Amino acid sequence: MLNKYNKLVLTALAVTICFACQNDQKVQAADEVPAALNYTAKDIDGKDVKLAKYEGRVLLVVNLASR
């Protein structure tokens, strides 16, 4: 019984280490990411609004993935 438990723990540990060591994703540097204020969005009437208009204010953006 103890032998099965040891094999299970070692297998789980090996899998965890394999996943932890995989870090192939490249992170984009902060200076390369455009500021949110550079974007435009459509208001409730469908008109384009520059987000820079709201600079210095708290802005809640609700993204609905439907039409």
N, C-alpha and C positions, 0 to 999 in steps of 0.2 A: 504494500500500500504506500509506504513512504517513497519507494522507488518511482512509482507512477507520479506522485506529487512532485518530486524533484524534477522529473522530466518535463512536467507541465510548466513548472515555474521557470525552468531554464529556457524552454521554448518561448514562453511569453516574454521573457527578458530579452531574448535574441531578436524577436520580432519588434519589440519596442525600441531597441537600440538601432535596428535597421531603419525604422521610420524616423527616428530622431536625427540620424546622420544625413538624411536626404534633405538638402537645402539647395536645390538647383534654381530656385526662383530668384530672379534679379530684382532688387528693390531700386526703384527710381529715386534718385537724389531729390531732396526738397527743392533745390534751385531749378530743377528741370521740369517740375510739375507746375502747370499754369495756375495762377491764383483763381479762386472761385469768382472774384469780381470781374474777370475777363470774359465771363460767359453771358449769354443772353437766354432768356426764357420767355415763354408765352404766358400772358396773364389770362384771367378768366374770360376776357373778351377775344382772345386769340391774337392780341397785338404783342410784338416783340418788346421786351423790357430788358434793359441792361442791368445786371446785378450790381454794377458799380453805383447805381442810383441809391442803393441801400447801404453804402459804406458807412461804418460806424454804428450801425443799428443791428439789433438782433433780428435774424431772418429765419423763418421756418419754411423749409422747402418740402412740399409734399409731392412725391413722384408717384403718379398713378400709371400703371402699365396697361391702360386700356384707352379706348377712344371715346 
